[in-house]
Amino acid sequence: MSAPARHRRLAALPGVVALSLVLAAPAAAQEPLDLQTETPDEGFQLAVELARKSVTTVQPDPEVVNELRSAYARDPGLLIESTSVVAEFFATVAAANDYWREE
């Protein structure tokens, strides 16, 4: 897939994913965000990490995060919604890796 086609695919992803990527971007003192992974499994782990980082970026107070966790931990609907966030991140990572196709 050409670079312009890849950018069109990334641009077509929902705006919430783009916003989350911005929010999850590491601080200047950390390594730059790199979506490149060797395997789909590594890509999925990266998607989970990005989802977690976006939560702590939006709500940096660990006490509040822990309080909120008890509210959604037993709510199947909210847990299912959280998996969709990981799926959106995984779609972004997969697209950035050309879906792990060999050239």
Residue pairs with C-beta under 8 A, 6 or more apart in sequence:
1 9
1 98
6 95
6 96
6 98
9 95
10 92
10 95
10 96
13 88
13 91
13 92
13 95
14 88
16 88
17 88
17 89
17 91
17 92
20 50
20 51
20 54
20 85
20 88
20 89
21 33
21 50
21 92
23 54
23 57
23 58
24 33
24 50
24 53
24 54
24 57
25 33
26 32
26 33
35 46
35 92
35 93
35 96
35 97
36 96
36 97
37 43
37 46
37 93
37 97
39 100
40 94
40 100
43 90
43 93
43 94
43 97
43 100
44 86
44 90
44 93
46 89
46 93
47 86
47 87
47 89
47 90
47 92
47 93
48 86
48 89
50 89
50 93
51 82
51 85
51 86
51 89
54 85
55 65
56 62
56 65
59 65
59 68
71 78
72 78
72 79
72 82
73 79
94 100
